[in-house]
Amino acid sequence: MPIYAYKCESCGFAKDILQKMSDPALVNCPNCEQSSFKKQLTAAGFQLKGSGWYATDFKGGGSASPTGAAPADAGSAPAENASPATKVDVTPPTAVAKAD
């Protein structure tokens, strides 16, 4: 069941409510009893889990690729000859320079 965010336009009371998708929208505010309780537009929060999703299978740049092609670094030019768009510096900074 999805969680819907509601807010009263009269008193400003806000609450997240677990409802079925088929349930009618609430209209009466539980705080002030006015009929100005409105459903808010919020971002969906979900995660794709399981085998086959990018976050679990291809994120690390392993040998597997979705198209079956070889990894991008196989047979390519050495890193010092790579264009700036493809160079990646993975060394962490050791010290932070202090501005005078």
N, CA and C of each residue as an Amber inpcrd file, in Angstrom:
protein
   300
   0.8400000  -1.1760000   0.0000000   0.0000000   0.0000000   0.0000000
   0.8880000   1.2430000   0.0000000   0.5450000   2.2170000  -0.7980000
   1.3370000   3.4540000  -0.8540000   1.0690000   4.3730000   0.3410000
   2.0490000   5.2100000   0.5980000   1.9300000   6.2310000   1.6400000
   1.7110000   7.5640000   0.9510000   0.6440000   8.2570000   1.3230000
   0.3290000   9.5480000   0.7230000   0.5790000  10.6620000   1.7380000
   1.0940000  11.7780000   1.2440000   1.3160000  12.9530000   2.0930000
   0.1130000  13.8770000   1.9520000  -0.4370000  14.2830000   3.0800000
  -1.5700000  15.2010000   3.1040000  -1.1730000  16.4520000   3.8750000
  -1.8020000  17.5850000   3.5140000  -1.5780000  18.8390000   4.2340000
  -2.8860000  19.6300000   4.2400000  -3.1870000  20.2150000   5.4030000
  -4.3880000  21.0310000   5.5390000  -4.0730000  22.4440000   5.0630000
  -4.9030000  22.9730000   4.1880000  -4.7150000  24.3300000   3.6870000
  -5.1760000  25.3770000   4.6990000  -5.9630000  24.9680000   5.7010000
  -6.4490000  25.9080000   6.7140000  -5.4540000  26.0940000   7.8590000
  -5.0470000  24.9860000   8.4830000  -4.1960000  25.0960000   9.6730000
  -2.7330000  24.7100000   9.4170000  -2.4290000  24.1280000   8.2540000
  -1.0560000  23.7530000   7.9350000  -0.6300000  22.3970000   8.4680000
  -1.5400000  21.6610000   9.1030000  -1.2350000  20.3310000   9.6340000
  -0.8680000  19.3980000   8.4760000   0.2240000  18.6480000   8.6310000
   0.6690000  17.7190000   7.5950000   0.8380000  16.3340000   8.1920000
   0.5020000  15.3100000   7.3980000   0.6060000  13.9330000   7.8690000
   0.7450000  12.9950000   6.6820000   1.5620000  11.9460000   6.8590000
   1.6820000  10.8830000   5.8710000   0.7260000   9.7690000   6.2650000
  -0.0840000   9.2960000   5.2960000  -1.1210000   8.3180000   5.6060000
  -1.0080000   7.1370000   4.6520000  -1.0230000   5.9330000   5.2320000
  -0.9850000   4.6920000   4.4730000  -2.4030000   4.3730000   4.0050000
  -2.5970000   4.3050000   2.6870000  -3.9210000   4.0560000   2.1140000
  -3.8160000   3.1110000   0.9390000  -4.8830000   2.4180000   0.6500000
  -4.9760000   1.6380000  -0.5770000  -5.1330000   2.6110000  -1.7400000
  -4.7190000   2.2000000  -2.9190000  -4.8760000   3.0600000  -4.0960000
  -6.3560000   3.2750000  -4.4210000  -7.1870000   2.3060000  -4.0670000
  -8.6150000   2.4060000  -4.3730000  -9.3910000   3.2240000  -3.3350000
  -8.7730000   3.5510000  -2.1960000  -9.4460000   4.3520000  -1.1750000
  -9.6540000   5.7810000  -1.6630000 -10.7780000   6.4000000  -1.2990000
 -10.9960000   7.8020000  -1.6920000 -10.0370000   8.7250000  -0.9220000
  -9.7020000   9.8460000  -1.5300000  -8.8130000  10.8240000  -0.8870000
  -9.4940000  11.4050000   0.3450000  -8.7080000  11.6600000   1.3870000
  -9.2500000  12.2620000   2.6040000  -9.4930000  13.7440000   2.3770000
 -10.5400000  14.2880000   2.9900000 -10.8410000  15.7130000   2.8340000
 -10.9380000  16.4380000   4.1670000 -11.2560000  15.7300000   5.2530000
 -11.4000000  16.3620000   6.5640000 -10.0860000  16.2800000   7.3380000
  -9.6030000  17.4240000   7.7690000  -8.3580000  17.5120000   8.5450000
  -8.5700000  16.9130000   9.9320000  -7.6950000  15.9920000  10.3820000
  -7.8550000  15.4300000  11.7270000  -7.4920000  16.4220000  12.8320000
  -6.8650000  17.5320000  12.4950000  -6.4500000  18.5320000  13.4880000
  -7.5120000  19.5990000  13.7130000  -7.9960000  20.2090000  12.6250000
  -8.9450000  21.3240000  12.7670000 -10.3550000  20.9920000  12.2860000
 -10.5560000  19.7800000  11.7430000 -11.8640000  19.3030000  11.2640000
 -12.4090000  20.0830000  10.0660000 -11.6030000  20.9150000   9.4230000
 -12.0410000  21.6250000   8.2090000 -11.9430000  20.6710000   7.0170000
 -12.6620000  20.9640000   5.9660000 -12.6220000  20.1060000   4.7750000
 -11.6030000  20.6480000   3.7680000 -10.4040000  20.9320000   4.2450000
  -9.3530000  21.4660000   3.3700000  -8.0810000  20.6180000   3.4440000
  -8.2370000  19.3180000   3.7140000  -7.1120000  18.3790000   3.7810000
  -6.8420000  17.8990000   2.3600000  -5.6930000  18.2460000   1.8010000
  -5.3890000  17.9500000   0.3940000  -4.1980000  17.0140000   0.2770000
  -4.2640000  16.1320000  -0.7070000  -3.1600000  15.2280000  -1.0000000
  -2.0570000  16.0290000  -1.6800000  -0.8120000  15.8320000  -1.2250000
   0.3340000  16.5610000  -1.7750000   1.0130000  15.7410000  -2.8700000
   1.6520000  16.4210000  -3.7920000   2.4270000  15.7730000  -4.8390000
   3.8360000  15.5590000  -4.2980000   4.2820000  14.3040000  -4.2260000
   5.6070000  13.9800000  -3.6950000   6.3500000  13.0890000  -4.6770000
   7.6600000  13.0060000  -4.4830000   8.4940000  12.1450000  -5.3290000
   8.3260000  10.6960000  -4.9030000   8.3340000   9.8230000  -5.8740000
   8.2200000   8.3980000  -5.5720000   9.5260000   7.8960000  -4.9830000
   9.4430000   7.0610000  -3.9970000  10.6340000   6.4860000  -3.3900000
  10.6300000   4.9830000  -3.5640000  11.5090000   4.4650000  -4.4310000
  11.5850000   3.0280000  -4.6200000  13.0020000   2.6620000  -5.0390000
  13.3510000   1.4050000  -4.8690000  14.6480000   0.8940000  -5.2780000
  14.4320000  -0.3340000  -6.1390000  15.2700000  -0.4820000  -7.1420000
  15.2410000  -1.6770000  -7.9750000  16.2190000  -2.6630000  -7.3580000
  15.7360000  -3.8160000  -6.9390000  16.5820000  -4.8140000  -6.3000000
  16.5050000  -6.1170000  -7.0700000  17.5560000  -6.8930000  -6.9370000
  17.5690000  -8.2090000  -7.5550000  18.5300000  -8.2710000  -8.7140000
  18.6780000  -9.4310000  -9.2460000  19.6100000  -9.6630000 -10.3440000
  19.1160000  -8.9940000 -11.6200000  20.0380000  -8.4000000 -12.3480000
  19.6840000  -7.8150000 -13.6350000  19.6290000  -6.3100000 -13.6480000
  19.6900000  -5.6540000 -12.4830000  19.6310000  -4.2070000 -12.4330000
  21.0260000  -3.6190000 -12.4180000  21.2070000  -2.4520000 -12.9580000
  22.5010000  -1.7880000 -13.0450000  23.2030000  -1.7040000 -11.7020000
  22.5080000  -1.3320000 -10.6640000  23.1340000  -1.1180000  -9.3600000
  23.7620000  -2.3900000  -8.8110000  23.2850000  -3.5560000  -9.2060000
  23.8390000  -4.7860000  -8.6750000  24.7540000  -5.5080000  -9.6480000
  24.6010000  -5.3150000 -10.9400000  25.3600000  -6.1150000 -11.8870000
  26.4510000  -5.3770000 -12.6580000  26.2720000  -4.1420000 -13.0030000
  27.2080000  -3.4750000 -13.8930000  27.8890000  -2.2620000 -13.2870000
  27.6040000  -1.9190000 -12.0610000  28.1390000  -0.7090000 -11.4610000
  29.6490000  -0.7520000 -11.2920000  30.2060000  -1.8780000 -10.9120000
  31.6280000  -1.9770000 -10.6320000  32.4960000  -2.0340000 -11.8700000
  31.9370000  -2.0660000 -13.0520000  32.7300000  -2.1190000 -14.2790000
  33.3740000  -3.4770000 -14.4660000  32.7370000  -4.5220000 -13.9680000
  33.2610000  -5.8790000 -14.0970000  33.2550000  -6.3260000 -15.5490000
  33.5760000  -7.5820000 -15.7620000  33.6890000  -8.0900000 -17.1220000
  32.3300000  -8.2490000 -17.7990000  31.2690000  -8.3400000 -17.0310000
  29.9440000  -8.4740000 -17.6280000  29.4680000  -7.1300000 -18.1440000
  28.8460000  -7.1450000 -19.2890000  28.2550000  -5.9280000 -19.8320000
  26.9050000  -6.2700000 -20.4250000  25.9740000  -5.3230000 -20.4510000
  24.6330000  -5.6310000 -20.9280000  24.5850000  -6.0250000 -22.3920000
  25.5450000  -5.5780000 -23.2020000  25.5220000  -5.8930000 -24.6240000
  26.4030000  -7.0790000 -24.9760000  27.1680000  -7.5870000 -24.0100000
  28.0520000  -8.7080000 -24.2740000  29.3810000  -8.2680000 -24.8550000
  29.6170000  -6.9720000 -24.9790000  30.8600000  -6.4610000 -25.5360000
  31.9590000  -6.5180000 -24.4830000  33.1880000  -6.4000000 -24.9420000
  34.3310000  -6.3980000 -24.0320000  34.3330000  -5.1040000 -23.2310000
  34.9770000  -5.0830000 -22.0490000  35.0580000  -3.8480000 -21.2720000
  35.7270000  -2.7350000 -22.0640000  35.4280000  -1.4970000 -21.7300000
  35.9090000  -0.3390000 -22.4810000  37.4150000  -0.2100000 -22.4640000
  38.1050000  -0.6940000 -21.3930000  39.5470000  -0.5110000 -21.3150000
  40.3210000  -1.5980000 -22.0470000  39.6880000  -2.6550000 -22.5330000
  40.3850000  -3.7260000 -23.2260000  40.8210000  -3.2550000 -24.6070000
  42.1480000  -3.2670000 -24.8440000  42.6780000  -2.9020000 -26.1450000
  42.7070000  -1.4190000 -26.4050000  42.4600000  -0.5970000 -25.4260000
  42.4740000   0.8360000 -25.6590000  43.8580000   1.3950000 -25.3870000
  44.0500000   2.6460000 -25.7170000  45.3330000   3.3160000 -25.5250000
  45.6300000   3.4670000 -24.0400000  46.9200000   3.5950000 -23.6500000
  47.2540000   3.8240000 -22.2400000  46.6000000   5.0950000 -21.7150000
  46.4130000   5.1580000 -20.3960000  45.6950000   6.2650000 -19.7710000
  46.3340000   7.6130000 -20.0360000  47.6800000   7.6720000 -20.1470000
  48.3170000   8.9720000 -20.3760000  48.0220000   9.5270000 -21.7650000
  47.6100000   8.6730000 -22.7010000  47.2600000   9.1280000 -24.0470000
  45.7570000   9.3470000 -24.2050000  44.9900000   9.0890000 -23.1750000
  43.5380000   9.2170000 -23.2520000  43.1400000  10.6810000 -23.2840000
  42.0050000  10.9300000 -23.8940000  41.5040000  12.2970000 -23.9410000
  41.0280000  12.7000000 -22.5520000  40.9650000  14.0110000 -22.2350000
  40.5420000  14.4510000 -20.9030000  39.1480000  13.9560000 -20.5230000
  38.2820000  13.7310000 -21.4870000  36.9250000  13.2940000 -21.1820000
  36.8990000  11.8580000 -20.6650000  37.9050000  11.0310000 -21.0060000
  37.9020000   9.6470000 -20.5800000  38.8330000   9.3750000 -19.4170000
  39.7060000  10.3180000 -19.0540000  40.6110000  10.1240000 -17.9270000
  39.8440000  10.2460000 -16.6190000  40.1320000   9.3400000 -15.6880000
  39.5010000   9.3860000 -14.3850000  40.5900000   9.2690000 -13.3310000
  40.6610000  10.2440000 -12.4320000  41.6270000  10.2080000 -11.3490000
  40.9430000   9.6090000 -10.1330000  41.4040000   8.4330000  -9.7000000
  40.7680000   7.7550000  -8.5860000  41.5610000   7.8660000  -7.2910000
  42.6570000   8.6070000  -7.3020000  43.4370000   8.7600000  -6.0740000
  42.7990000   9.8280000  -5.1910000  42.6200000   9.5200000  -3.8940000
  42.0130000  10.5060000  -3.0110000  43.0120000  11.6190000  -2.6960000
  42.5330000  12.8380000  -2.4690000  43.4540000  13.9300000  -2.1270000
  44.0760000  13.6520000  -0.7570000  45.3800000  13.9900000  -0.6320000
  46.0620000  13.7190000   0.6210000  46.0310000  14.9090000   1.5570000
  45.9920000  16.1050000   1.0200000  45.9510000  17.3000000   1.8590000
  45.1220000  18.3700000   1.1670000  44.5290000  19.2240000   1.9470000
  43.7430000  20.3300000   1.4070000  44.5880000  21.6020000   1.5250000
  44.7740000  22.2790000   0.3890000  45.5550000  23.5050000   0.3890000
  44.7610000  24.6210000   1.0640000  45.4100000  25.3510000   1.9370000
  44.7440000  26.4450000   2.6390000  44.9380000  27.7330000   1.8640000
  43.8390000  28.4200000   1.5770000  43.8870000  29.6770000   0.8360000
  44.3890000  30.7900000   1.7570000  45.2710000  31.6530000   1.2330000
  45.7890000  32.7720000   2.0250000  44.9000000  33.9810000   1.9370000
